[in-house]
């Protein structure tokens, strides 16, 4: 059988409906940075969490734990987090931050950042404008809910990797339920404050937050989409 015939046979065995649905969700999902105030019904949130709970994990340890806010709890955290971040409050991460962005990783980061700033009309080099937009992280971009994701400290990097899988599944599950999301490492840069606010025990490490709700599709900030690298840049085939 020729290589082309093998490829055709392999593609023919995939469940085209399932594959098309997954591809559609992956392409439709984006990092939402402006939300409507309308809350997401609790049964919808529970369904998202139930689907995310199916995430694979090392030895099935399922190290993630999620705190989900609604209503007044979201507003209390939003106000406290913004005040803390904008007044020079203590900041530290439970997990190591990137040592350096370089090469293609720096290129991709810059492309993403300039897409955001150009969409909002923030001129290149306007550091004050960059900072104002960055501070919107701590307003949760107006989202009515935030999920705080923590991992078990003793599981070290394996727990953090598993939580990354959980976050990805959460984002896709939310997209399937018509709910917009944005994963926020910015919140993890203030781990001691977040820990105090939510009374998170010391044996839990803060991975990230996920702000979520219904996206404001009329807001400019939600009008652009980031690119993805081709397989030629990310895959090495060995034959």
C-alpha positions as CSV (number, residue, x, y, z in Angstrom):
1,X,0.0,0.0,0.0
2,X,1.4,3.4,-1.0
3,X,1.9,6.1,1.7
4,X,-1.0,8.1,0.1
5,X,-3.3,5.1,0.4
6,X,-2.2,4.5,4.0
7,X,-3.0,8.1,4.8
8,X,-6.4,7.9,3.2
9,X,-7.2,4.7,5.1
10,X,-6.2,6.2,8.4
11,X,-8.3,9.3,7.9
12,X,-11.2,7.1,6.8
13,X,-11.2,5.4,10.2
14,X,-11.5,8.5,12.2
15,X,-14.9,9.5,13.5
16,X,-15.4,12.5,11.3
17,X,-18.2,14.0,13.3
18,X,-16.2,13.9,16.6
19,X,-13.0,15.1,14.9
20,X,-14.9,18.0,13.2
21,X,-16.5,19.0,16.5
22,X,-13.2,19.0,18.4
23,X,-11.5,21.0,15.6
24,X,-14.4,23.5,15.6
25,X,-14.1,24.0,19.4
26,X,-10.3,24.4,19.2
27,X,-10.6,27.0,16.5
28,X,-13.5,28.9,18.1
29,X,-11.9,29.2,21.6
30,X,-10.0,32.4,22.3
31,X,-8.8,34.3,25.4
32,X,-11.7,36.6,26.2
33,X,-10.7,40.0,27.6
34,X,-14.2,41.6,27.9
35,X,-17.2,39.9,29.5
36,X,-20.8,40.7,29.9
37,X,-22.0,40.9,33.6
38,X,-24.6,38.1,33.2
39,X,-23.8,35.2,35.5
40,X,-23.4,31.6,34.2
41,X,-26.1,29.3,35.7
42,X,-24.5,27.0,38.4
43,X,-25.6,23.8,36.6
44,X,-23.7,25.0,33.5
45,X,-20.6,25.6,35.6
46,X,-21.0,22.2,37.2
47,X,-21.2,20.6,33.8
48,X,-18.0,22.3,32.7
49,X,-16.3,21.1,35.8
50,X,-17.6,17.5,35.3
51,X,-16.2,17.4,31.8
52,X,-12.9,18.9,32.9
53,X,-12.7,16.2,35.7
54,X,-12.2,13.6,32.9
55,X,-8.7,15.1,32.2
56,X,-5.9,12.5,32.2
57,X,-3.4,12.7,35.0
58,X,-0.2,11.0,36.2
59,X,-1.2,7.8,38.0
60,X,-4.7,9.2,37.9
61,X,-3.7,11.5,40.8
62,X,-6.1,14.3,39.7
63,X,-4.1,16.9,41.7
64,X,-6.2,19.9,40.8
65,X,-8.5,21.6,43.1
66,X,-10.8,24.5,42.0
67,X,-12.3,27.4,43.8
68,X,-15.2,29.0,41.8
69,X,-16.6,32.4,42.6
70,X,-19.9,33.9,41.8
71,X,-21.8,37.1,42.7
72,X,-20.5,38.9,45.8
73,X,-17.5,36.5,46.1
74,X,-16.3,37.5,42.6
75,X,-16.7,41.2,43.4
76,X,-14.9,41.0,46.7
77,X,-12.0,39.3,45.0
78,X,-12.0,41.6,42.0
79,X,-11.8,44.7,44.2
80,X,-9.2,43.3,46.6
81,X,-7.0,41.9,43.8
82,X,-7.0,45.1,41.8
83,X,-6.2,47.2,44.8
84,X,-3.4,44.9,45.8
85,X,-1.9,44.8,42.4
86,X,-2.1,48.5,41.7
87,X,-0.7,49.7,45.1
88,X,2.5,47.6,45.1
89,X,1.3,44.7,47.2
90,X,3.5,41.7,47.8
91,X,3.9,39.5,44.8
92,X,5.4,36.0,44.4
93,X,4.7,32.9,42.4
94,X,4.4,29.4,43.8
95,X,5.7,27.9,40.6
96,X,8.9,29.1,38.7
97,X,8.3,31.9,36.2
98,X,9.9,31.6,32.7
99,X,13.6,32.5,33.0
100,X,13.7,34.0,29.6
101,X,11.7,34.3,26.3
102,X,14.0,33.9,23.4
103,X,14.1,33.0,19.7
104,X,10.8,31.8,18.3
105,X,9.1,31.9,21.7
106,X,9.9,35.6,22.1
107,X,8.7,36.2,18.5
108,X,5.4,34.5,19.2
109,X,4.9,36.4,22.5
110,X,5.6,39.7,20.8
111,X,3.2,38.9,17.9
112,X,0.4,38.1,20.4
113,X,1.1,41.2,22.5
114,X,1.2,43.6,19.5
115,X,-2.1,42.0,18.2
116,X,-3.7,43.0,21.4
117,X,-2.3,46.5,21.6
118,X,-2.9,47.2,17.9
119,X,-6.6,46.1,18.2
120,X,-7.0,48.5,21.1
121,X,-5.2,51.4,19.4
122,X,-2.3,51.4,21.9
123,X,0.7,52.8,20.0
124,X,3.9,50.7,19.9
125,X,6.2,51.8,22.7
126,X,3.4,53.2,24.9
127,X,4.5,51.5,28.1
128,X,1.9,53.3,30.2
129,X,-0.8,52.0,27.8
130,X,0.6,48.4,28.0
131,X,0.5,48.7,31.8
132,X,-3.1,49.9,31.9
133,X,-4.2,47.0,29.8
134,X,-2.2,44.5,31.9
135,X,-4.0,45.8,35.0
136,X,-7.3,44.7,33.5
137,X,-6.2,41.1,34.5
138,X,-6.8,42.1,38.1
139,X,-10.3,43.3,37.3
140,X,-10.8,39.8,35.8
141,X,-11.7,41.6,32.5
142,X,-15.2,42.2,34.0
143,X,-16.0,38.4,34.2
144,X,-18.7,37.4,36.6
145,X,-16.8,34.3,37.7
146,X,-13.2,33.2,38.4
147,X,-11.8,29.7,38.9
148,X,-8.7,29.5,41.0
149,X,-6.7,26.3,40.2
150,X,-4.2,24.8,42.7
151,X,-2.1,21.7,42.8
152,X,-0.7,19.4,45.5
153,X,2.7,20.7,46.6
154,X,4.2,17.3,47.1
155,X,3.5,16.3,43.4
156,X,5.9,19.0,42.2
157,X,6.1,19.5,38.4
158,X,4.0,16.4,37.7
159,X,1.0,18.0,39.5
160,X,1.5,21.3,37.7
161,X,1.6,19.5,34.3
162,X,-1.6,17.6,35.1
163,X,-3.3,20.9,36.1
164,X,-2.3,22.3,32.8
165,X,-4.2,19.5,31.2
166,X,-7.2,20.3,33.4
167,X,-7.1,24.0,32.4
168,X,-7.0,23.1,28.7
169,X,-10.0,20.7,29.1
170,X,-11.9,23.3,31.2
171,X,-11.4,25.9,28.4
172,X,-12.7,23.5,25.8
173,X,-15.6,22.3,27.9
174,X,-16.6,25.9,28.6
175,X,-16.5,26.7,24.8
176,X,-18.8,23.7,24.2
177,X,-21.2,25.2,26.7
178,X,-21.1,28.6,25.1
179,X,-19.0,30.1,27.9
180,X,-16.0,32.3,27.2
181,X,-12.8,32.0,29.2
182,X,-9.3,33.5,29.7
183,X,-6.6,31.6,31.6
184,X,-4.6,34.0,33.7
185,X,-1.1,33.4,34.9
186,X,-1.1,37.1,36.1
187,X,-3.1,36.1,39.2
188,X,-0.5,33.4,40.1
189,X,2.2,36.2,40.4
190,X,0.4,37.2,43.6
191,X,0.1,33.8,45.1
192,X,0.5,34.9,48.8
193,X,-2.3,37.4,48.4
194,X,-4.6,34.9,46.6
195,X,-3.8,32.3,49.3
196,X,-4.7,34.6,52.1
197,X,-7.9,35.8,50.4
198,X,-9.3,32.3,49.8
199,X,-7.7,30.7,52.8
200,X,-5.8,28.2,50.7
201,X,-3.6,25.8,52.7
202,X,0.1,25.9,52.4
203,X,0.3,22.5,50.8
204,X,-1.5,23.8,47.8
205,X,0.3,25.7,45.0
206,X,-1.4,28.3,42.9
207,X,-1.2,27.4,39.2
208,X,-3.4,30.0,37.6
209,X,-6.9,31.6,37.5
210,X,-9.5,31.2,34.8
211,X,-11.9,34.1,34.5
212,X,-15.1,33.1,32.7
213,X,-18.6,34.2,31.7
214,X,-20.4,35.3,28.5
215,X,-18.1,37.2,26.1
216,X,-18.8,40.7,25.0
217,X,-18.7,40.2,21.3
218,X,-19.1,43.9,20.5
219,X,-15.9,44.8,22.3
220,X,-12.9,45.4,20.1
221,X,-10.5,43.4,22.3
222,X,-12.4,40.2,21.5
223,X,-12.2,40.7,17.7
224,X,-8.7,39.3,17.0
225,X,-7.3,35.8,17.1
226,X,-3.8,34.6,17.7
227,X,-1.9,32.4,15.2
228,X,-0.6,28.8,15.6
229,X,2.7,27.5,14.5
230,X,2.8,25.0,11.6
231,X,3.8,21.4,12.4
232,X,7.1,22.0,10.6
233,X,8.1,24.2,13.6
234,X,6.8,21.9,16.4
235,X,7.1,18.3,15.2
236,X,10.2,16.1,14.4
237,X,9.2,13.0,12.4
238,X,11.4,10.0,12.7
239,X,10.9,7.3,10.1
